Amino acid sequence: MKWFNTNALHNYLNAAIAIVAGGALAGFDWTLFGVSNAAALKITGSLALAKIIINAVRDGPAGMVAPPPPAEEK
């Protein structure tokens, strides 16, 4: 799966956070799916923590604060 890398996973987690947190913060009724608003925010926090861990493993702590590399030209 050449298309699936840590950047793709990072983007997927961003989308999941937007869906879960956006609904929880906007007052979406997560109880329809058996999830309370508090649980939805805990899920969001867990996804955000996963993003930080992915970045720490991929880039190292110093790489997380370094300027980004220049964009690749195709």
Secondary structure, DSSP 8 states (H G I E B T S, - for coil): -TT-SHHHHHHHHHHHHHHHHHHHHTT--GGGGT--HHHHHHHHHHHHHHHHHHHHHHHHHHHHHS--------
